[in-house]
Amino acid sequence: MGRVKLDDVVISHLKGSGPGGQNRNKRMSGVRVQHLPTGLTVTATERRSQKQNLEAALIRLEEKLQKLFHRPAPRKKTAPSRGSVRERLSVKRAQSSKKKLRSNKNNEWD
């Protein structure tokens, strides 16, 4: 898909929360990125730097967009060739004749 167009996103900054001390709780280093055409939103608050959080959020947004628009290639039905069917059936016939020889009905030793 490529890079996300910055014209299609709204970037807002926010304070982080949780462990990390004053820098995390007081600074606006967290980033929220919203993709306008799809409405997807991602946030990144795990780094101390706003720039690093922005890069992480854009990477996450790109991954989400790739998942959203991924279409697997359609599967094509295939049939076995006539030769492979013939070979498989001949092997089955040979195996069957071996097994028939094992039965008690044909045993001359009894």
CYANA upper distance limits for C-alpha pairs under 8 A (distance plus 0.5 A):
  1 MET  CA     66 GLN  CA      7.10
  2 GLY  CA     62 GLU  CA      8.42
  3 ARG  CA     62 GLU  CA      7.56
  4 VAL  CA      8 ASP  CA      8.13
  4 VAL  CA     58 LEU  CA      7.89
  4 VAL  CA     61 LEU  CA      8.47
  4 VAL  CA     62 GLU  CA      6.91
  5 LYS  CA      9 VAL  CA      7.66
  6 LEU  CA     10 VAL  CA      8.44
  8 ASP  CA     35 HIS  CA      6.38
  8 ASP  CA     36 LEU  CA      6.09
  8 ASP  CA     37 PRO  CA      7.25
  9 VAL  CA     33 VAL  CA      6.94
  9 VAL  CA     34 GLN  CA      5.89
  9 VAL  CA     35 HIS  CA      5.01
  9 VAL  CA     36 LEU  CA      6.19
 10 VAL  CA     33 VAL  CA      6.22
 10 VAL  CA     34 GLN  CA      5.66
 10 VAL  CA     35 HIS  CA      7.14
 10 VAL  CA     36 LEU  CA      7.69
 11 ILE  CA     31 VAL  CA      7.44
 11 ILE  CA     32 ARG  CA      6.33
 11 ILE  CA     33 VAL  CA      5.18
 11 ILE  CA     34 GLN  CA      7.10
 12 SER  CA     31 VAL  CA      6.37
 12 SER  CA     32 ARG  CA      5.72
 12 SER  CA     33 VAL  CA      7.00
 13 HIS  CA     28 MET  CA      6.38
 13 HIS  CA     29 SER  CA      7.16
 13 HIS  CA     30 GLY  CA      6.07
 13 HIS  CA     31 VAL  CA      5.08
 13 HIS  CA     32 ARG  CA      6.62
 14 LEU  CA     28 MET  CA      5.45
 14 LEU  CA     29 SER  CA      6.98
 14 LEU  CA     30 GLY  CA      5.36
 14 LEU  CA     31 VAL  CA      6.45
 14 LEU  CA     32 ARG  CA      7.76
 15 LYS  CA     24 ARG  CA      7.38
 15 LYS  CA     25 ASN  CA      6.61
 15 LYS  CA     26 LYS  CA      7.07
 15 LYS  CA     27 ARG  CA      6.43
 15 LYS  CA     28 MET  CA      5.01
 15 LYS  CA     29 SER  CA      6.66
 15 LYS  CA     30 GLY  CA      6.00
 15 LYS  CA     45 THR  CA      8.31
 16 GLY  CA     24 ARG  CA      5.88
 16 GLY  CA     25 ASN  CA      6.09
 16 GLY  CA     26 LYS  CA      8.43
 16 GLY  CA     27 ARG  CA      8.24
 16 GLY  CA     28 MET  CA      7.75
 16 GLY  CA     29 SER  CA      7.53
 16 GLY  CA     30 GLY  CA      6.11
 16 GLY  CA     45 THR  CA      6.06
 16 GLY  CA     46 GLU  CA      8.38
 17 SER  CA     24 ARG  CA      6.98
 17 SER  CA     25 ASN  CA      6.02
 18 GLY  CA     24 ARG  CA      8.44
 18 GLY  CA     25 ASN  CA      8.08
 19 PRO  CA     24 ARG  CA      8.29
 20 GLY  CA     24 ARG  CA      5.95
 20 GLY  CA     25 ASN  CA      7.92
 21 GLY  CA     25 ASN  CA      6.82
 22 GLN  CA     26 LYS  CA      6.14
 22 GLN  CA     27 ARG  CA      8.29
 23 ASN  CA     27 ARG  CA      6.09
 23 ASN  CA     48 ARG  CA      7.79
 24 ARG  CA     28 MET  CA      8.38
 24 ARG  CA     29 SER  CA      7.69
 24 ARG  CA     48 ARG  CA      7.33
 28 MET  CA     50 GLN  CA      8.04
 29 SER  CA     45 THR  CA      7.30
 29 SER  CA     47 ARG  CA      8.24
 29 SER  CA     48 ARG  CA      6.86
 29 SER  CA     49 SER  CA      6.38
 29 SER  CA     50 GLN  CA      4.85
 29 SER  CA     53 ASN  CA      7.78
 30 GLY  CA     43 THR  CA      7.83
 30 GLY  CA     44 ALA  CA      6.26
 30 GLY  CA     45 THR  CA      4.70
 30 GLY  CA     46 GLU  CA      8.09
 30 GLY  CA     47 ARG  CA      8.35
 30 GLY  CA     50 GLN  CA      6.66
 30 GLY  CA     53 ASN  CA      6.78
 30 GLY  CA     54 LEU  CA      8.45
 31 VAL  CA     43 THR  CA      6.11
 31 VAL  CA     44 ALA  CA      5.90
 31 VAL  CA     45 THR  CA      6.91
 31 VAL  CA     50 GLN  CA      7.37
 31 VAL  CA     53 ASN  CA      6.49
 31 VAL  CA     54 LEU  CA      6.25
 31 VAL  CA     57 ALA  CA      7.52
 32 ARG  CA     41 THR  CA      7.50
 32 ARG  CA     42 VAL  CA      6.25
 32 ARG  CA     43 THR  CA      4.79
 32 ARG  CA     44 ALA  CA      7.09
 32 ARG  CA     54 LEU  CA      8.44
 32 ARG  CA     57 ALA  CA      7.63
 33 VAL  CA     41 THR  CA      6.19
 33 VAL  CA     42 VAL  CA      5.92
 33 VAL  CA     43 THR  CA      6.78
 33 VAL  CA     54 LEU  CA      8.49
 33 VAL  CA     57 ALA  CA      7.05
 33 VAL  CA     58 LEU  CA      7.70
 33 VAL  CA     61 LEU  CA      8.18
 34 GLN  CA     39 GLY  CA      6.94
 34 GLN  CA     40 LEU  CA      6.24
 34 GLN  CA     41 THR  CA      4.82
 34 GLN  CA     42 VAL  CA      7.06
 35 HIS  CA     39 GLY  CA      5.83
 35 HIS  CA     40 LEU  CA      5.77
 35 HIS  CA     41 THR  CA      6.84
 35 HIS  CA     61 LEU  CA      8.34
 36 LEU  CA     40 LEU  CA      7.89
 40 LEU  CA     61 LEU  CA      8.07
 40 LEU  CA     64 LYS  CA      8.50
 41 THR  CA     61 LEU  CA      7.90
 42 VAL  CA     57 ALA  CA      6.53
 42 VAL  CA     60 ARG  CA      7.34
 42 VAL  CA     61 LEU  CA      6.68
 43 THR  CA     57 ALA  CA      6.23
 44 ALA  CA     53 ASN  CA      5.71
 44 ALA  CA     54 LEU  CA      7.55
 44 ALA  CA     56 ALA  CA      6.90
 44 ALA  CA     57 ALA  CA      5.83
 45 THR  CA     53 ASN  CA      6.62
 46 GLU  CA     53 ASN  CA      7.57
 47 ARG  CA     52 GLN  CA      7.01
 47 ARG  CA     53 ASN  CA      6.37
 48 ARG  CA     52 GLN  CA      8.24
 48 ARG  CA     53 ASN  CA      8.29
 49 SER  CA     53 ASN  CA      6.79
 50 GLN  CA     54 LEU  CA      6.61
 51 LYS  CA     55 GLU  CA      6.83
 52 GLN  CA     56 ALA  CA      6.72
 53 ASN  CA     57 ALA  CA      6.56
 54 LEU  CA     58 LEU  CA      6.68
 55 GLU  CA     59 ILE  CA      6.75
 56 ALA  CA     60 ARG  CA      6.74
 57 ALA  CA     61 LEU  CA      6.61
 58 LEU  CA     62 GLU  CA      6.64
 59 ILE  CA     63 GLU  CA      6.80
 60 ARG  CA     64 LYS  CA      6.72
 61 LEU  CA     65 LEU  CA      6.66
 62 GLU  CA     66 GLN  CA      6.70
 63 GLU  CA     67 LYS  CA      6.79
 64 LYS  CA     68 LEU  CA      6.61
 65 LEU  CA     69 PHE  CA      6.65
 66 GLN  CA     70 HIS  CA      6.26
 80 PRO  CA     84 SER  CA      6.89
 80 PRO  CA     85 VAL  CA      7.08
 81 SER  CA     85 VAL  CA      6.88
 82 ARG  CA     86 ARG  CA      6.61
 83 GLY  CA     87 GLU  CA      6.61
 84 SER  CA     88 ARG  CA      6.59
 85 VAL  CA     89 LEU  CA      6.67
 86 ARG  CA     90 SER  CA      6.69
 87 GLU  CA     91 VAL  CA      6.79
 88 ARG  CA     92 LYS  CA      6.76
 89 LEU  CA     93 ARG  CA      6.65
 90 SER  CA     94 ALA  CA      6.72
 91 VAL  CA     95 GLN  CA      6.69
 92 LYS  CA     96 SER  CA      6.54
 93 ARG  CA     97 SER  CA      6.72
 94 ALA  CA     98 LYS  CA      6.86
 95 GLN  CA     99 LYS  CA      6.81
 96 SER  CA    100 LYS  CA      6.68
 97 SER  CA    101 LEU  CA      6.95
 98 LYS  CA    102 ARG  CA      7.41
 99 LYS  CA    103 SER  CA      7.56
101 LEU  CA    106 ASN  CA      7.06
101 LEU  CA    107 ASN  CA      8.18
102 ARG  CA    106 ASN  CA      8.21
102 ARG  CA    107 ASN  CA      8.10
103 SER  CA    107 ASN  CA      7.38
